[in-house]
Amino acid sequence: LLPVAQLSAIESEGDILVLTTADRQRYYLTCRLKELEARLDPAAFLRLNRGTIVKIDQITSLSPLPGGTYQVKMNHGQEFQVSRQQARMLREQLLKI
């Protein structure tokens, strides 16, 4: 078992979820992203696009991209693109911090 506090990002690769910790360790889980998202605290985790969920306090920078999207950089070095739909929610979440 992996404590939720250690999670930094969750990516969907087909039927497999790749869970990445802040120290760059990767774990694999057979589960649907939607099912796992329902079990996570929405105040701590945010969905960036169809296949990615990140822990909000692990985000180090946010860069705007053409078309109303963003590039998110995590403290462990990974970068993810935010969908236009989720960009508004991301801005709202970050303004709360």
C-alpha positions in Angstrom: 0.0 0.0 0.0 1.1 3.5 -0.8 0.1 6.3 1.6 -1.9 9.0 -0.2 0.3 11.7 1.3 3.3 10.4 -0.8 1.4 10.7 -4.1 2.4 13.5 -6.5 0.8 12.6 -9.8 -1.4 9.8 -11.3 -1.4 9.1 -15.0 -3.5 6.8 -17.0 -1.8 4.5 -19.5 -4.6 2.5 -20.9 -5.9 0.2 -18.2 -2.9 0.8 -16.0 -2.5 3.8 -13.6 1.0 5.1 -13.0 1.3 6.6 -9.5 4.4 8.9 -9.0 5.6 10.0 -5.7 7.4 13.3 -4.8 10.7 11.4 -4.8 10.1 10.1 -8.4 9.2 6.5 -7.5 6.6 4.9 -9.8 4.0 2.4 -8.8 1.5 0.7 -11.1 -2.1 0.0 -10.3 -4.9 -1.7 -12.3 -7.9 0.6 -11.7 -9.9 3.2 -13.6 -8.8 6.8 -13.0 -12.4 7.8 -12.4 -12.7 5.3 -9.5 -9.5 6.4 -7.9 -10.4 10.1 -8.3 -13.6 9.5 -6.4 -11.5 8.2 -3.4 -9.1 11.2 -3.3 -9.7 14.5 -1.5 -10.8 17.1 -4.0 -9.2 19.8 -1.9 -5.8 18.2 -2.3 -6.0 16.6 -5.8 -7.0 18.1 -9.2 -7.7 16.5 -12.5 -5.7 18.3 -15.2 -7.0 16.4 -18.3 -8.6 13.1 -19.2 -5.7 11.0 -18.1 -3.9 13.0 -15.3 -4.5 13.9 -11.6 -2.0 15.8 -9.6 -1.6 16.8 -6.0 -2.1 20.6 -5.9 0.7 21.3 -3.3 3.2 19.6 -5.6 2.8 22.1 -8.4 5.8 24.4 -8.7 4.9 26.4 -11.8 2.1 27.1 -14.2 2.8 28.4 -17.7 0.2 29.6 -20.2 0.0 28.0 -23.6 -1.8 29.1 -26.8 -5.4 28.2 -26.9 -6.2 28.8 -23.2 -4.3 25.8 -21.8 -1.5 25.6 -19.4 1.7 23.6 -18.8 2.1 22.5 -15.1 5.5 21.7 -13.7 5.6 19.4 -10.6 8.3 19.6 -7.9 9.7 16.2 -9.0 10.2 17.5 -12.6 7.3 16.1 -14.5 5.3 18.4 -16.7 1.7 18.0 -17.7 -0.6 19.9 -20.1 -3.9 21.1 -18.7 -7.0 20.9 -20.8 -9.0 24.0 -21.5 -11.9 22.7 -19.5 -9.8 22.1 -16.4 -7.8 25.3 -16.8 -10.5 27.3 -15.1 -10.8 24.9 -12.2 -7.0 24.9 -11.8 -6.9 28.7 -11.6 -9.7 28.7 -9.0 -7.9 26.0 -6.9 -4.6 27.9 -7.0 -6.2 31.2 -6.0 -7.5 29.5 -2.8 -4.0 28.6 -1.7 
